[in-house]
Each structure stands twice: as C-alpha cells, then as structure tokens.
Amino acid sequence: MDREFPGVAAMLAKAKKRIPHFAWEYLNGGIGRDMGKAHNRESLDNVRLLPNYLHHTGAEMDTTTTILGQEFAAPFGVAPIGLGGLMWPKVAEYLAKAAQGQNIPFTMSTFATATAENVRAQGGKNAWFQLYKPNDPEVREHLISRAENAGFDTMLLTVDIPVMTRREREFAVGLSLPPNMDLSNIIQMLLRPRWLLETLMHEVPKFHLLDQYVPNNLGRQGAAYYVSELIRGHQSVDQLKELRDRWKGKLLIKGLQSVADVARAKELGYDGVLISNHGGRQLESAPSAADVLPELRREFPDYTLLADGGVRHGADIAKLLALGADMVMVGRAMMYGVCGAGEAGADHVMKVLKEELVGTMGQLGVTRPAELKNCVYNS
Ligand SMILES: Cc1cc2nc3c(=O)[nH]c(=O)nc-3n(C[C@H](O)[C@H](O)[C@H](O)COP(=O)(O)O)c2cc1C
C-alpha cells in the first residue's frame, strides 16, 4: 500500500481515475471559481512551524486527545460527506469501521447513503452524527430520534447551508442521486468498470436517512428540490435552543467562523464548534479556518474548537492544531483514500495522516498535540 499510495496526492490521482466524472466533480469541486477551496490550501501552505531541536524533554510521543469527554488515539477525524455511495459504495461504513479501529471520530452525514444503524454498528462510539435540521417538526423529531435510537451520542448541527447555492461543476454534470441514466453518465460509468462492478454488487446509492420522508411520485428533480427545501433557512435562536434542549448528548455547531457566532453557540450551551467553510463549497470568499482560528482561540481560550478545510497531509493537521484547534476534521482526503484504494484505503489514509502528523511533531520536538500551539513561526 505504501508504495502505491505514499500520500494523499497519490490517492487523489487514483481516485480521479476510478470514479465517474460526475462523482469526481461533486467530490472535488468547490463553488464559483473554486477560489475558496484554493484559499483553504494556500492559508495552510502559508503557515510556518518552527522546530526546536535542543529542548526535547525525552518524553515518548503521545497523540492521545480527549475531546468532549471522549479519548481518541489522534487529534483528527472524518468530516461528514453527503452522497458517499455515489463516489464509492459503502464508503461511510468503511470509514466508520476504520475510524473505530484507529480510535478516531467519524461523522455521518444526514445526506449519507448508509443507514444510521449500520454506521453506528461499524463506528461504535467513535461515530458522530451530522444534522441538517429539517424544517418540518415531525420529520425533524423522527430523524433526531432515529439518530438517538441508533446510539449516537455526539451530534454536529451544520448551519452553513441556509440557502442552496449554484455549484457550477455540479450543474455542468447534472448531478443527481441516484445518477441520471443519460448517455453521458452511462458512458462515464462504463469507463469506470471497478466502480460500476462494486456499485452493482452493493446497491444503487440513495439517501437512506431521508428517502422515507420524500413523497412518492416526485421524480428525481422533484425529490432533490423537496430535500433542499426541507433543510433550507437560517437557524433562529429559538430553534437553536430547542435543539439544545432536545439533544441530551454532546452537541456542536458546524460551519461557524465569526467571533459573534461562536459566542452565541457557547452562550446557548452548545459543547463546541467546528470552524469550517464547508470545504470552500458554499461562500467562495469566506475565510479559511486557518485565517480565523488564532482570533477565536484568543477570544475563547477554554471552548472546544474543531477545524477543517484543505487538509491533505498530517502537517496540515499539525498546523490547524498549532493555530488553536483542539481537533481537526478531514473531508475529501478521507474520500480519496477509499475512492483510490477501496475498503483498505480507509485504514491506509488514516494511517498515513497519523504518521505524517507524528513525523511533524517529532521534527518540532513536541510530544503532545497541545504543545503544537507554541510552534507557529511569526516572522
Ligand atoms: C463532497 C462533499 C460533501 C460534503 N457533504 C457534507 C455534508 O453532508 N454535511 C456537512 O456538514 N458537510 C459536508 N461537507 C463538508 C465537509 O464536512 C468538510 O467541512 C469539508 O470537506 C472540509 O474540507 P476538506 O474537504 O478540504 O477537508 C461536504 C464536503 C464535500 C467535499
């Protein structure tokens, strides 16, 4: 595995060759001219970490990280990715299982193509649930109860899709779930025989969590519109309070970036925040997590702050930790692992990221993730 996939870049290259073009465009795209996605990378590339070679304490390396009362083997986990089965069948189950094996968190999307019960069975306590909150109170309660009954304890409420945005790359390939069976898509699928075989061996991807709420006879486009309307809108303070009262487990908000928003999440009793711009897929000109983390950490020294966006190497994880994150979530890179190398790729990408993180920490002379906060080089 290491020879074929020495790093995430090799997994990305292989993934692109193994999945149909429409799935690739969905996975790899950002929004607009992809400047938000590029900015996530640039801002990580611009962080410099300063090594100290003569002050090592001699302590053993230990990446163990306790967050929200849960102990993990490493300070990173898997970010929620919707429509997973479109990119590779069973990807959520594979990543959840590998995450439990390596003792890192895995987040299941509301738009998953897997059932909550299966993901929880594969991921155990390491599986977290991401919620796009349905506007319909009955659907909302049903979905939340389902996550609860499946055994999820930690929930992340995503708030950064208040409106449906025009992602050009998705429009250009006519993205839909299940995929449209038009000539262009059929050719794309035939050109990816491994993907096609695996998909046929499992099942045509569908929204396992949401499909039951979509009225019959809407057709593909109608169903997609129904689902987008179901979750549309900004969260009011009352709605945020209602969810906080309803969910007994740990509850975080995903997609915040401003001091004012984080202050509100904290004051409403949310257990933490995932600082994110949705991988550059929603507001192209939004800052990156790397941009805003230092100020947020200064303002909220003891609040749980997770971060994501642009991570393609263990050193990127080290950088977000150094800028103030308690834990770093990884989206596309995890998918590249499975799309590039199948089930074994789930474990491999996590192992590679961890080894790169440990290598970076070793170079910096630190033995605990928290010590990375002293390593940012300011010229
Ligand atoms: C293909 C794709 C699908 C996504 N689906 C969801 C989702 O269903 N829910 C959610 O909260 N975030 C979703 N995100 C955002 C990710 O959770 C995460 O914030 C982002 O991917 C981090 O950036 P990275 O991909 O550069 O690591 C998605 C991102 C991608 C790339």
The ligand as an SDF file (V2000), in Angstrom:
LIG
                    3D

 31 33  0  0  0  0  0  0  0  0999 V2000
  -18.3160   16.0120   -1.4050 C   0  0  0  0  0  0  0  0  0  0  0  0
  -18.5580   16.7210   -0.1040 C   0  0  0  0  0  0  0  0  0  0  0  0
  -19.7490   16.5030    0.5600 C   0  0  0  0  0  0  0  0  0  0  0  0
  -19.9820   17.1460    1.7920 C   0  0  0  0  0  0  0  0  0  0  0  0
  -21.1300   16.8710    2.4780 N   0  0  0  0  0  0  0  0  0  0  0  0
  -21.3170   17.4340    3.6940 C   0  0  0  0  0  0  0  0  0  0  0  0
  -22.4700   17.0960    4.4520 C   0  0  0  0  0  0  0  0  0  0  0  0
  -23.3020   16.2980    4.0480 O   0  0  0  0  0  0  0  0  0  0  0  0
  -22.6190   17.7080    5.6600 N   0  0  0  0  0  0  0  0  0  0  0  0
  -21.7010   18.6030    6.1530 C   0  0  0  0  0  0  0  0  0  0  0  0
  -21.8870   19.1320    7.2450 O   0  0  0  0  0  0  0  0  0  0  0  0
  -20.6000   18.9030    5.4520 N   0  0  0  0  0  0  0  0  0  0  0  0
  -20.3800   18.3390    4.2540 C   0  0  0  0  0  0  0  0  0  0  0  0
  -19.2400   18.6280    3.5490 N   0  0  0  0  0  0  0  0  0  0  0  0
  -18.2020   19.4910    4.1540 C   0  0  0  0  0  0  0  0  0  0  0  0
  -17.2000   18.6300    4.9250 C   0  0  0  0  0  0  0  0  0  0  0  0
  -17.8020   18.0810    6.0780 O   0  0  0  0  0  0  0  0  0  0  0  0
  -15.9800   19.4480    5.3780 C   0  0  0  0  0  0  0  0  0  0  0  0
  -16.4090   20.6150    6.0290 O   0  0  0  0  0  0  0  0  0  0  0  0
  -15.0410   19.7910    4.2190 C   0  0  0  0  0  0  0  0  0  0  0  0
  -14.9910   18.7420    3.2870 O   0  0  0  0  0  0  0  0  0  0  0  0
  -13.6450   20.0720    4.7530 C   0  0  0  0  0  0  0  0  0  0  0  0
  -12.7630   20.4100    3.7290 O   0  0  0  0  0  0  0  0  0  0  0  0
  -11.7780   19.3390    3.0240 P   0  0  0  0  0  0  0  0  0  0  0  0
  -12.6270   18.5110    2.1150 O   0  0  0  0  0  0  0  0  0  0  0  0
  -10.8300   20.1860    2.2850 O   0  0  0  0  0  0  0  0  0  0  0  0
  -11.1380   18.5090    4.1140 O   0  0  0  0  0  0  0  0  0  0  0  0
  -19.0030   18.0160    2.3250 C   0  0  0  0  0  0  0  0  0  0  0  0
  -17.8090   18.2100    1.6310 C   0  0  0  0  0  0  0  0  0  0  0  0
  -17.5750   17.5640    0.4400 C   0  0  0  0  0  0  0  0  0  0  0  0
  -16.2580   17.7720   -0.2550 C   0  0  0  0  0  0  0  0  0  0  0  0
  1  2  1  0
  2  3  1  0
  2 30  2  0
  3  4  2  0
  4  5  1  0
  4 28  1  0
  5  6  2  0
  6  7  1  0
  6 13  1  0
  7  8  2  0
  7  9  1  0
  9 10  1  0
 10 11  2  0
 10 12  1  0
 12 13  2  0
 13 14  1  0
 14 15  1  0
 14 28  1  0
 15 16  1  0
 16 17  1  0
 16 18  1  0
 18 19  1  0
 18 20  1  0
 20 21  1  0
 20 22  1  0
 22 23  1  0
 23 24  1  0
 24 25  2  0
 24 26  1  0
 24 27  1  0
 28 29  2  0
 29 30  1  0
 30 31  1  0
M  END
$$$$
